[in-house]
Amino acid sequence: MTRESYRVALGPQQYRVERPWGDLPLDGPGRISDVACDAEGRVYVQFRVDPYTDPEAPAIVVLSPEGKRLAAWGGGVVMDGHMATVHPDGRVFVVDRDAHEVIIFSSEGERIGGLGKRHGPGEPFNAPCDIAFAPDG
C-alpha cells in the first residue's frame, strides 16, 4: 500500500494521510494534544509542554496551509494546554487545564483575555478540558 492510498474517514468526510507534513521539529517542544484550523487555512498545533522544565517552550505552533512554520507562541503563558479552538472571528482559545482557565489569544499570539480565574479551581472551571462555540458565536 502506498502512502497516497491511506485515508481517514470522519463521518462522510474523507481525508488523505500525508506524511511527513509540516515544519515541526522532530524533537518538538512536547506532545501534540490538539490541532485547529482558521478560516485562512492556517494550522494551529497545540503542544502539551512542561512549564517547570521548559517554561518558554511554545504551546502553539502555527503552520501555513502548505505546512511552513509561521509562528510559535504561548510559552510562559500556557501551563498545560489541553485543547485549542479557533473562533470564526480568528481569536484562538486555549484550554489551560492546570491553570483552570481558557486563555484567549489573537491570531498573532497576543493574550487578549481569558475565561475563568487563573489558578482558581472551581472559579468557575476545575481542570477544563475543551471549549465549543454556539452557532451564534
Protein Blocks (a to p, Z undefined) as FASTA:
>chain_A
ZZklpccdehjbccdddddedjddfklnbdcfbdcddfkopacddddddfklmmmbcfbd
cddfkopafbdchihkambdfbdcddfkopacdddfknopacdddfkopafbdedjehig
hiabghiabdcddfkZZ
